Amino acid sequence: MSKARYHLLAALFAFSAFAWGDTFTLKNGEKVEGKILSETDKEITLQIAVTATIKDERVIKKSDLENVVKVPPDEQAWPALSALSLAGESLDPADYTKAITMLGDFLSAFPKSSHAADAKAKLALFEEEKKRVEAGELKINGQWISAAKAHEEQVQIGGSILLARMKKFAATGQYVETLNAFDTLEKSYAGSAAMPDAVEIARRMIPMLKVAAEQRQTQLKQAAVENAARLATAKGIEHQQVEALQKKNQEAVDAAVSAAEHNGSAWLPLSPANDRSIVALLAKCTSEVTRINSLPVDKMRQSLKAAATARAAIETGDLTSAEKALAEAGSTWTANEHIKRLQTKLAEERQKAAEAAKVAEAEKQAKAAEAKAALAAAKAEAEKAKAEAEKAREIADKVAAEAAAAEEEENSRANRARILKYSLAAIAVVILFIFARRKKASVNIEELPQNPPAE
């Protein structure tokens, strides 16, 4: 991502680098704002901004100048830095370092500048974000994502970041930057959900870039004619100076184009540009428009929709529906990065389901065994209780028998005692009766006459 992120910063710097410059007022009232590239006794060569990304040179004769208003150094340096801002996405650590270095250099060079406070505030924000990014976090759409999730979602995040960048570049007419961002997205994050929208933006940009390249080609031809005329009219030392300046400028342009080629840029810059880069751009526009128009955007969207259905089904535990949706996603767009991760997730969920079923079966069997053991224990306890009850009955019967025997013995004893009592009583009565009879008889005898009557 570092190269793509650097393009973002480079474009940002280019957009603002010429927002400020010296103002040259001509005698005819025209005002020209630009940066002095070179100066002779008779002419000043300026670099001016034609658009946010296209720069040109203009030579002004000193005899045509009314006055020059020079901008203080800090005011010239600040516009590029003021454009530095932390938006909804994080940058690469190297880009934070670049911005931090530039802000630090500005504060060192212009500590009393009216922009020093703003520079310090920006510096603190860049340093804070750099720490989070170095720790592995990422910011996208204004939301920070943890290092773990950033690693897991790196394809989707990378695609989303580049898509956001394409939209920003496209909105400001930076066609080359837009298509270079698309090239990076297509090479590194082709399976991301950002791909369909990115393809549609690229489709719109190529015709626009072709028109801009054709215009730039015309400008280069006109500049070549003007340079040739300027060189033809220059005499002596002035001729040498103009020739040297033109050569120097051409070498700088050629070096910039070569640097873009060396960096692997699929689309060479519109500015600075030379005949070779413009021809290459026009040729690439012709070859790429057919290829990009043939990319199956509708199938990509269908695949992404099916993948979203699969994800939702996995989350609800409907693994059969998830498998069906993933099959549909793969059949319509095999590059869809969601598919591989969702297949892994589906396999994990199936494994979890199998393990859960195994655990449930084990628990079921354990509960059955536990119930069986409890039943056996209850049965054994019942048998034991039955045996104890039988034994208790036997003991009770024995006790009852013994009690009955004892009772019978007691009754027998009582009967014997009663019989004896009654017998003794009867004997006593008989004795008393006998005794009474004897006593009565004795009394009767005593009452009899002593002499028996005569016969």
C-alpha positions in Angstrom: 0.0 0.0 0.0 2.9 2.4 0.5 3.3 3.3 -3.1 -0.4 4.0 -3.5 -0.4 6.0 -0.3 2.6 8.0 -1.5 0.7 8.9 -4.7 -2.0 10.3 -2.5 0.4 12.6 -0.7 2.2 13.5 -3.9 -1.0 14.5 -5.5 -2.0 16.5 -2.5 1.3 18.4 -2.6 1.0 19.0 -6.3 -2.5 20.3 -5.9 -1.4 22.9 -3.4 2.2 23.6 -4.3 1.3 26.5 -6.6 -1.6 27.9 -4.6 0.8 30.6 -3.6 3.6 32.3 -5.6 5.0 35.7 -6.5 2.5 37.9 -8.4 3.8 39.6 -11.6 1.8 42.5 -12.8 2.3 43.4 -16.5 2.0 46.8 -18.0 -1.1 45.7 -19.8 -2.7 45.0 -16.4 -2.5 41.2 -16.6 -1.4 39.5 -13.4 0.6 36.3 -13.4 1.2 34.1 -10.4 4.1 31.7 -10.4 7.5 30.6 -9.3 10.7 31.9 -10.9 12.6 29.1 -12.5 15.3 31.2 -14.1 16.1 34.8 -14.9 18.2 36.6 -17.4 18.9 40.3 -17.9 15.9 40.6 -20.2 13.5 37.7 -19.3 12.0 35.8 -16.4 10.9 32.2 -16.8 8.0 31.3 -14.5 6.4 28.0 -13.6 2.7 28.4 -13.5 -0.2 26.2 -12.6 -2.5 25.5 -15.5 -4.7 23.2 -13.4 -4.3 21.4 -10.1 -2.0 18.8 -11.8 -0.8 20.5 -15.0 2.0 23.0 -14.9 3.5 25.0 -17.6 6.2 27.6 -18.2 5.9 31.2 -19.2 8.6 33.6 -20.2 8.0 37.3 -19.4 10.1 40.1 -20.7 11.3 42.4 -18.0 10.4 45.4 -20.2 6.7 44.3 -19.9 6.7 44.2 -16.1 4.9 46.8 -14.1 5.8 45.4 -10.7 6.4 42.2 -8.7 4.8 41.4 -5.4 6.9 38.8 -3.6 5.3 36.5 -1.1 7.2 35.9 2.1 9.0 32.5 2.3 6.8 31.1 5.0 3.7 32.1 3.0 5.1 30.4 -0.1 5.9 27.2 1.9 2.7 27.1 4.0 0.0 26.3 1.3 1.5 22.9 0.5 1.5 22.1 4.3 -1.9 23.6 4.9 -3.3 21.0 2.5 -2.0 18.2 4.7 -4.8 16.8 6.7 -5.9 13.6 8.3 -9.0 12.4 6.6 -11.1 9.3 6.9 -8.3 6.8 6.1 -4.9 6.2 7.6 -1.7 6.5 5.7 1.5 4.5 5.5 4.0 5.1 8.3 6.5 6.5 5.7 3.9 9.0 4.6 3.4 10.1 8.2 7.1 10.5 8.5 7.2 12.6 5.3 4.5 14.9 6.6 6.0 15.1 10.1 9.4 16.0 8.6 7.9 18.7 6.4 6.0 20.3 9.3 9.0 20.1 11.6 11.2 21.7 9.0 8.7 24.5 8.5 8.6 25.2 12.3 12.4 25.1 12.4 12.7 27.6 9.5 9.8 29.8 10.5 9.3 29.6 14.3 7.6 33.0 14.4 5.3 32.5 11.4 1.7 33.2 11.8 1.1 29.6 10.7 3.3 28.1 13.5 0.4 27.3 15.8 -1.4 25.5 13.0 1.8 23.6 12.0 2.2 22.4 15.6 -1.4 21.2 15.8 -1.0 19.3 12.5 2.3 17.9 13.6 0.8 16.5 16.9 -2.1 14.9 14.9 0.2 13.2 12.5 2.5 12.0 15.2 -0.5 10.5 17.2 -1.9 8.7 14.1 1.5 7.4 13.2 1.9 5.6 16.5 -1.5 3.9 16.1 -0.6 2.8 12.5 2.8 1.5 13.6 1.0 -0.6 16.2 -1.0 -2.2 13.4 -4.2 -0.3 13.5 -5.9 1.1 10.4 -8.4 3.9 9.9 -11.1 3.7 7.3 -14.2 5.8 6.8 -13.2 7.6 10.0 -13.3 4.4 12.1 -10.2 2.7 13.6 -9.8 -1.0 13.1 -7.8 -3.2 15.4 -4.5 -4.8 14.2 -6.1 -8.3 14.3 -9.1 -7.3 12.2 -6.9 -5.2 9.9 -4.9 -8.3 9.2 -7.9 -10.5 8.6 -9.6 -7.9 6.4 -6.5 -6.6 4.7 -7.8 -7.2 1.1 -11.2 -5.6 1.8 -9.7 -2.7 3.7 -7.0 -2.1 1.0 -9.6 -2.1 -1.7 -11.9 0.2 0.2 -9.1 2.7 0.8 -8.1 2.7 -2.8 -11.7 3.1 -3.9 -12.1 6.1 -1.7 -8.9 7.5 -3.1 -10.1 7.0 -6.7 -13.3 8.9 -5.9 -11.3 11.8 -4.5 -9.0 11.9 -7.5 -11.8 11.6 -9.9 -13.7 14.4 -8.3 -10.7 16.8 -8.8 -10.0 15.7 -12.4 -6.9 13.8 -11.5 -7.4 11.1 -14.2 -3.9 9.6 -14.1 -3.9 9.4 -10.3 -7.4 7.8 -10.4 -6.3 5.1 -12.9 -3.0 4.4 -11.1 -5.0 3.8 -7.9 -7.2 1.5 -9.9 -4.2 -0.3 -11.2 -2.9 -0.9 -7.7 -6.4 -2.0 -6.5 -6.7 -4.5 -9.5 -3.2 -5.9 -8.9 -3.3 -6.3 -5.1 -7.0 -6.3 -4.1 -8.9 -7.5 -7.1 -11.1 -9.7 -5.0 -12.3 -6.9 -2.7 -15.9 -5.6 -2.6 -14.6 -2.3 -3.9 -13.8 -3.8 -7.3 -17.2 -3.2 -9.1 -17.4 0.5 -8.2 -13.7 0.9 -9.0 -14.2 -0.6 -12.5 -17.1 1.8 -13.2 -15.0 4.8 -12.1 -12.1 3.6 -14.3 -14.5 3.3 -17.3 -15.5 6.9 -16.9 -11.9 8.2 -16.4 -10.3 6.6 -19.5 -12.3 8.7 -22.1 -11.7 11.8 -20.0 -8.0 11.1 -19.8 -7.8 10.5 -23.5 -9.3 14.0 -24.1 -6.9 15.5 -21.6 -3.9 13.7 -23.1 -4.8 14.9 -26.6 -5.1 18.5 -25.3 -1.7 18.1 -23.6 -0.2 16.8 -26.8 -1.4 19.9 -28.5 0.0 22.1 -25.8 3.4 20.3 -26.1 3.4 20.9 -29.8 2.6 24.6 -29.3 5.3 24.9 -26.6 7.8 23.3 -29.0 7.0 25.8 -31.7 7.2 28.7 -29.2 10.5 27.4 -27.8 11.9 27.1 -31.3 10.8 30.6 -32.2 12.3 32.0 -28.9 15.5 30.2 -29.6 15.6 31.5 -33.2 15.1 35.1 -32.2 17.7 35.0 -29.4 21.2 36.2 -30.2 24.6 35.7 -28.7 24.7 35.0 -25.0 20.9 35.1 -24.8 20.7 32.3 -27.4 23.0 30.2 -25.2 21.0 31.0 -22.1 17.7 30.2 -23.7 19.0 27.0 -25.2 20.5 25.9 -21.9 17.2 26.6 -20.1 15.2 24.7 -22.6 17.5 21.8 -22.4 17.4 21.9 -18.6 13.6 22.0 -18.6 13.4 19.1 -21.1 15.8 17.0 -19.0 13.7 17.7 -15.9 10.6 16.6 -17.7 12.3 13.5 -19.1 13.6 12.6 -15.7 10.2 12.9 -14.1 8.6 10.6 -16.8 11.5 8.1 -16.3 11.0 8.2 -12.6 7.3 7.4 -13.0 8.2 4.5 -15.3 10.8 3.3 -12.8 8.3 3.5 -10.0 6.0 1.1 -11.9 3.3 3.6 -12.6 0.9 2.0 -15.1 -0.2 5.4 -16.3 2.4 8.0 -17.0 1.8 11.6 -15.8 0.1 14.2 -17.8 2.4 16.8 -16.2 5.2 17.0 -16.5 5.0 15.1 -19.8 6.9 14.6 -23.0 6.0 13.2 -26.4 6.8 9.7 -25.3 4.6 9.8 -22.2 1.7 11.3 -24.0 1.9 8.8 -26.8 2.1 6.0 -24.2 -1.0 7.4 -22.4 -3.0 7.6 -25.6 -2.0 4.0 -26.5 -2.9 2.7 -23.1 -6.3 4.5 -23.2 -7.0 2.7 -26.4 -5.9 -0.7 -25.2 -7.4 -0.5 -21.7 -10.8 0.8 -22.5 -11.8 -2.5 -24.2 -10.4 -4.6 -21.4 -11.9 -2.6 -18.6 -15.3 -2.4 -20.3 -15.3 -6.2 -20.6 -14.9 -6.8 -16.8 -18.0 -8.5 -15.4 -19.3 -5.9 -13.0 -22.8 -7.3 -12.8 -21.4 -10.8 -11.9 -19.1 -9.2 -9.4 -22.1 -7.6 -7.7 -24.1 -10.8 -7.8 -21.2 -12.7 -6.3 -20.8 -10.2 -3.5 -24.6 -10.4 -2.8 -24.4 -14.2 -2.6 -21.4 -13.9 -0.3 -23.3 -11.6 2.0 -26.2 -14.1 2.1 -23.8 -16.8 3.0 -22.3 -14.8 5.8 -25.8 -14.0 7.2 -26.7 -17.7 7.0 -23.5 -18.7 8.8 -24.3 -16.3 11.6 -27.7 -17.8 12.0 -26.4 -21.3 11.9 -28.1 -22.2 8.6 -25.0 -23.9 7.2 -26.8 -25.6 4.3 -28.0 -22.3 3.0 -24.6 -20.8 3.5 -22.9 -23.6 1.5 -25.4 -23.0 -1.4 -24.9 -19.3 -1.4 -21.1 -19.7 -1.4 -21.4 -22.0 -4.4 -23.3 -19.3 -6.2 -20.8 -16.7 -5.3 -17.9 -18.8 -6.6 -19.7 -19.6 -9.8 -20.3 -15.9 -10.7 -16.9 -14.4 -9.6 -14.1 -16.7 -8.6 -11.9 -13.8 -7.5 -14.3 -12.8 -4.7 -12.0 -12.7 -1.7 -15.0 -13.2 0.7 -15.4 -16.7 -0.6 -12.2 -18.2 0.7 -12.6 -16.7 4.2 -16.3 -17.7 4.3 -15.5 -21.2 3.3 -13.0 -21.4 6.1 -15.6 -20.0 8.5 -18.2 -22.4 7.2 -15.8 -25.3 7.7 -15.1 -24.1 11.3 -18.8 -23.8 12.0 -19.4 -27.3 10.6 -16.6 -28.6 12.8 -18.1 -26.8 15.8 -21.5 -28.3 14.9 -20.0 -31.8 14.6 -18.2 -31.3 17.9 -21.4 -29.9 19.5 -23.4 -32.9 18.2 -20.7 -35.2 19.5 -20.8 -33.5 22.9 -24.6 -33.6 22.9 -24.5 -37.3 22.1 -22.0 -37.9 24.8 -24.1 -36.0 27.2 -27.2 -37.9 26.1 -25.4 -41.2 26.6 -24.0 -40.0 29.9 -27.5 -39.0 31.1 -28.9 -42.3 29.9 -26.2 -44.2 31.8 -26.8 -42.0 34.8 -30.6 -42.7 34.6 -29.9 -46.4 34.2 -27.6 -46.3 37.1 -30.1 -44.3 39.1 -32.8 -46.9 38.2 -30.6 -49.8 39.2 -29.7 -48.0 42.4 -33.4 -47.3 43.0 -34.2 -50.9 42.2 -31.5 -52.2 44.5 -32.7 -49.8 47.2 -36.2 -51.1 46.7 -35.0 -54.7 47.0 -33.1 -53.8 50.1 -36.1 -52.0 51.5 -38.2 -55.0 50.6 -35.8 -57.3 52.3 -35.6 -55.1 55.3 -39.4 -54.9 55.4 -39.6 -58.7 55.1 -37.1 -59.0 57.9 -39.0 -56.4 59.9 -42.2 -58.4 59.3 -40.5 -61.6 60.4 -39.3 -59.8 63.5 -42.7 -58.3 64.0 -44.3 -61.7 63.6 -41.8 -63.2 66.0 -42.4 -60.4 68.5 -46.1 -60.8 68.0 -45.8 -64.5 68.5 -43.7 -64.0 71.5 -46.1 -61.4 72.8 -49.0 -63.8 72.1 -47.2 -66.6 73.8 -46.4 -64.4 76.7 -49.9 -63.2 76.8 -51.2 -66.7 76.7 -48.7 -67.7 79.4 -49.8 -64.7 81.4 -53.4 -65.6 80.9 -52.7 -69.2 81.8 -50.9 -68.0 84.9 -53.7 -65.6 85.7 -56.1 -68.5 85.2 -54.1 -70.8 87.4 -53.8 -68.0 90.0 -57.5 -67.4 89.7 -58.3 -71.1 90.0 -55.9 -71.4 92.9 -57.5 -68.3 94.4 -61.0 -69.7 93.9 -59.9 -73.2 95.0 -58.3 -71.7 98.1 -61.4 -69.7 98.7 -63.6 -72.7 98.2 -61.3 -74.7 100.5 -61.5 -71.9 103.0 -65.3 -71.9 102.7 -65.4 -75.6 103.1 -63.1 -75.4 106.1 -65.1 -72.6 107.6 -68.3 -74.6 106.8 -66.8 -77.6 108.4 -65.6 -75.6 111.3 -68.9 -74.0 111.7 -70.6 -77.4 111.6 -68.3 -78.8 114.1 -68.8 -75.8 116.3 -72.5 -76.1 116.0 -72.4 -79.7 116.6 -70.3 -79.1 119.7 -72.8 -76.7 121.0 -75.5 -79.1 120.4 -73.7 -81.8 122.3 -73.1 -79.5 125.2 -76.8 -78.8 125.4 -77.7 -82.5 125.5 -78.6 -83.9 129.0 -75.8 -85.4 130.7 -77.7 -88.6 131.4 -79.1 -90.3 128.6 -82.8 -91.0 128.8 -83.8 -94.3 129.9 -84.9 -96.7 127.5 
